[in-house]
Amino acid sequence: MARQWCEGHSTSILCVGAAGGPDGLLASGSEGGEVTVWNQEGTIVGQLTLSGEEDNTSVAFSPAAPGLLYVSHGETVSILDPRNLKGAVEEFQGAGEEEINALALNESGSALAVADDSGAVRVLELPGGKICRTLRRHTNICSSVAFRPHRPNNLVSAGLDMQVMLWGLQKTRPLWTLNLQEVAEEGEQHEQRPGQLFNPPLAHCVSVSNCGNVFACAAEDGQVHLMRIGSGSKLEQHGTLKAHSQGASQAHFVSFLSHQYWLATGGNDGQVALWDLSQDPVVALERKAKSHVPAAHRRKVKGRAKGKQQSQDKTKIPSTVQPEQEEGEDGEALGTEEVLKSGPRLSFSHGNKVNWVCPAVLKGEPSLVVADQSSSLTVYSLSVL
């Protein structure tokens, strides 16, 4: 049964974050600069309205120091002490070139990635906030960013230009780019009947599994795009999950269940769902199908598609992958566009458009904390699994 956490905000809650550990706190940010910190029982620990009263678009606890809470508002990142919300401990003004949409910290808490409306991703050194990289390739708003676990120099970004990009921080160009719009046009699941319209696959949220090799990206067409990364950071497999009847706004891997390939999603259709992807062909890492593909097929992955036959081949990466490695790195890769047909393991009819889904363990109970257009949080238990 769902529980409500109320009275923490007076405006629509836009983002939620959870600190690790058995006594870890949670934080939520809303329109107008309101930040609220909660304990695991839903009791308010502290409240603060940040200066400027700009919308708080992302909150993130440092994985290395849970006593540091990062909050984005406007072009600024404020660092707060979640147990003593009297004001910002430090501020990185101008961290974003334009309004910031998403924050991500690497595992060691030594780097902060900032995605903003200009399409840029900036990487800041911590502590101090010195900008050490600015990554420019998105042609529209960059909506989401995430570091790869175990690979501190890799991060993935997604944007409203309908592109997902994997970056190596040693360079300022992406290792590869996946164009979701062209994937959608090629996919059989998008065959249109007369008069039928589909939303463009604007990319809203990207998440990386604990292994660091599986990505999930929620898109405006209701699909969640799944990607598996192989050796050399190459994209080996791609597939889609028809998760929502309207835009999919959230996709987050859940790290505390029976395996690392549980995925929580939320959408504009008011649905919240939990998916078991362990048997999905994209994330079944033990499948070494690429060894059975003729070399001629593998070489085709390197460039854009040529010919009708290639665009109809569903056993490889779609032509919309644009590898940007140096010459000589063959994309020996496979892809799949199979849709998970079994449906979600759990589904909650939330009723309102979902702004954020945050997996968290609350007093030992696996849960999803959901923010919508209201000023309250809703907590769904996953203990029935």
Secondary structure, DSSP 8 states (H G I E B T S, - for coil): --EEE-SS-SS-EEEEEE--STT--EEEEEGGGEEEEE-TTS-EEEEEE-TT---EEEEEE-SS-TT-EEEEETTEEEEE-TT--SS-SEEETTSSSS-EEEEEE-TTS-EEEEEETTSEEEEEETTT--EEEEEE--SS-EEEEEEETTEEEEEEEEETTSEEEEEETTSSSEEEEEEHHHHHHH-GGG---TT-------EEEEEE-TTSSEEEEEETTSEEEEEEE-GGG-EEEEEEEE--SS-EEEEEEESSSSSTTEEEEEETTSEEEEEE-TTSTTT-TT--GGGGS-HHHHHGGGS---SHHHHH-TTS--TTEEE---TT-------------S--SEEEE--S-EEEEEEEEETTEEEEEEEESSSSEEEEE-TT-
